[in-house]
Amino acid sequence: MDQLETIDTTRLRWFVAVAEELHFARAARTLGISRQRLSATVTELESELARPLFVPGAQSTRLTAAGEQALAAAREILARSEETVAQDIPAGPGAFRVGYVPGVTMSKWADRWAERYPDEPLELIGIPQAEQLAALRDGRVDMCLVRLPIDREGLHAIPLYKELAVAVVPKDHPISLFDEVVTADLAAERMQDASDLDDIAATLDLVAAVGGAAIVPHSLARLHHRRDLVYRTVTDVAPTEIALAWPAASDDERTENFIGIVRGRTVNSSRTPQPRAQTQQPRRAAKPRQATRAKPARSTRRRSR
């Protein structure tokens, strides 16, 4: 299937996940995306290829003959892609690559890096939420600002800060009159699916179009702010947590330097030893202290006029 060569690898990976699981919901959970988005992606893929990949209307998910061929071709394309990525990694140190998931703001840390290490290029790479772990494992980035939880096997992770959860509702919704709400205030609402953090913009479009509410991390509500929607803090929903993660086998000086920046270390407080002066000036002998006459104490009485 030569047409698959023009399909981006992300959609090919999603198709392979469904073809191997033969279950859309399980594949969606594995990929960390919504079932609706996964189904829509497969439908788009079938439309582009002009043939069904799964048997329409079947009680259990089954591949068609074209789907079997597409699965074999997609696996081959993905294998070649991984080999190409591995070959393209330079032998020497290039730009230090730091990934970040949607909602994370990197400008402050990037500016500090440029000030402290002007000769060390820093490359910032936006990573979809669903690919944060894969980006670290396949070497696309050296470190990544991730949203917990994440499988930490073979990784180091430093929690940095927490994000409050907010409820996004239409501007004229009654809860817009309050600063904070609890989930009980939304009990009668039609809750829109906000599990796919890479597709929050579409979720908020749905809230604006048909009403209801969605609970999302505050940073994503701010990132996709709309004038026809408002968001209010939900006090009884656990906050999400942003962490800095990197492969355990790749600790080096640049990794330590970036950790120092995100943790707010100053140049003088860095773990890197500061260079000492090569020569030390000999101490001068202390001069003998000279006796001084005690001055007469001033009278505390005020002079009368």
KAQUI-V395524 format. One record per run of one state. SS is the DSSP state (helix for helix, strand for strand, loop for the rest). FROM is the first residue (numbers start at 1). TO is the last residue. If there is no record, write none. Layout:
ss & from & to
SS & FROM & TO
SS & FROM & TO
This chain:
ss & from & to
loop & 1 & 1
helix & 2 & 6
loop & 7 & 8
helix & 9 & 21
loop & 22 & 23
helix & 24 & 31
loop & 32 & 34
helix & 35 & 49
loop & 50 & 53
strand & 54 & 54
loop & 55 & 62
strand & 63 & 63
loop & 64 & 64
helix & 65 & 88
loop & 89 & 95
strand & 96 & 100
loop & 101 & 106
helix & 107 & 116
loop & 117 & 121
strand & 122 & 126
loop & 127 & 128
helix & 129 & 137
loop & 138 & 142
strand & 143 & 147
loop & 148 & 154
strand & 155 & 163
loop & 164 & 164
strand & 165 & 170
loop & 171 & 173
helix & 174 & 177
loop & 178 & 179
strand & 180 & 181
loop & 182 & 182
helix & 183 & 186
loop & 187 & 190
strand & 191 & 191
loop & 192 & 196
helix & 197 & 210
loop & 211 & 212
strand & 213 & 217
helix & 218 & 223
loop & 224 & 228
strand & 229 & 234
loop & 235 & 239
strand & 240 & 247
helix & 248 & 250
loop & 251 & 252
helix & 253 & 262
loop & 263 & 305
